[in-house]
């Protein structure tokens, strides 16, 4: 019994140390998930970035192979109207 108790204690200790390090980030943004969700909606997204105010910026590969930035609301994935996007020139 001592061996299994020590093993369990070690497992809990290691698990306890890794959880705060993982949770310390505080961000729930999941670019892989959002990229997949956009792709399932027919948008050829290759990457997604946080943009703030519930808006995400997606890199979208167009039919000619070029990349375009498109903006979507994070909670609904509805496209953001151009008047809301503001000046996005880089």
C-alpha positions as CSV (number, residue, x, y, z in Angstrom):
1,X,0.0,0.0,0.0
2,X,2.8,2.4,0.7
3,X,4.1,2.2,-2.9
4,X,0.7,3.1,-4.4
5,X,0.2,5.8,-1.8
6,X,3.5,7.3,-2.7
7,X,2.8,7.0,-6.4
8,X,-0.6,8.8,-5.9
9,X,1.0,11.5,-3.8
10,X,3.7,12.1,-6.5
11,X,1.0,12.2,-9.2
12,X,-1.0,14.7,-7.3
13,X,2.1,16.8,-6.6
14,X,3.1,16.9,-10.2
15,X,-0.4,17.6,-11.3
16,X,-0.8,20.3,-8.7
17,X,2.4,22.0,-9.9
18,X,1.4,21.9,-13.6
19,X,-2.1,23.2,-13.2
20,X,-1.2,26.7,-12.0
21,X,1.4,27.1,-14.7
22,X,-1.2,26.3,-17.3
23,X,-3.9,28.5,-15.8
24,X,-1.5,31.4,-15.2
25,X,-1.9,32.4,-18.9
26,X,-5.5,33.4,-18.2
27,X,-6.3,33.4,-21.9
28,X,-9.1,31.3,-23.2
29,X,-8.4,32.2,-26.9
30,X,-8.0,29.1,-29.0
31,X,-6.9,30.0,-32.5
32,X,-6.9,26.4,-33.7
33,X,-10.5,25.9,-32.7
34,X,-11.6,29.2,-34.3
35,X,-9.6,28.4,-37.5
36,X,-11.4,25.1,-37.8
37,X,-14.8,26.7,-37.1
38,X,-14.3,29.2,-39.9
39,X,-13.1,26.5,-42.3
40,X,-16.3,24.5,-41.5
41,X,-18.2,27.6,-42.5
42,X,-16.5,27.6,-45.9
43,X,-13.9,30.3,-45.1
44,X,-10.4,29.2,-46.0
45,X,-8.8,30.5,-42.8
46,X,-5.2,29.6,-42.2
47,X,-4.7,31.4,-38.9
48,X,-6.7,33.5,-36.4
49,X,-5.5,36.2,-34.1
50,X,-7.1,38.1,-31.2
51,X,-8.0,41.6,-32.3
52,X,-9.9,42.9,-29.2
53,X,-13.5,43.9,-28.5
54,X,-14.8,40.4,-29.4
55,X,-13.3,40.7,-32.8
56,X,-10.8,38.2,-34.3
57,X,-8.6,38.7,-37.4
58,X,-8.3,35.8,-39.7
59,X,-5.7,35.2,-42.4
60,X,-7.8,33.8,-45.3
61,X,-6.2,32.2,-48.3
62,X,-8.0,33.3,-51.5
63,X,-8.6,31.3,-54.7
64,X,-5.5,33.0,-56.3
65,X,-3.3,31.9,-53.5
66,X,-2.9,35.3,-51.9
67,X,-3.7,36.0,-48.2
68,X,-6.3,38.5,-47.1
69,X,-7.1,39.6,-43.6
70,X,-10.8,39.3,-42.7
71,X,-12.5,40.2,-39.4
72,X,-15.2,38.3,-37.5
73,X,-17.0,38.5,-34.2
74,X,-15.4,35.9,-31.9
75,X,-18.6,34.8,-30.3
76,X,-20.7,34.3,-33.5
77,X,-18.0,34.2,-36.3
78,X,-20.2,36.7,-38.2
79,X,-18.2,39.0,-40.5
80,X,-17.5,42.4,-39.2
81,X,-18.8,45.2,-41.5
82,X,-16.1,47.4,-43.1
83,X,-17.2,50.5,-41.2
84,X,-16.5,48.9,-37.9
85,X,-13.0,47.6,-38.8
86,X,-11.5,51.1,-39.0
87,X,-8.1,51.6,-40.6
88,X,-6.3,48.3,-40.9
89,X,-3.4,49.2,-43.2
90,X,-0.1,48.0,-42.2
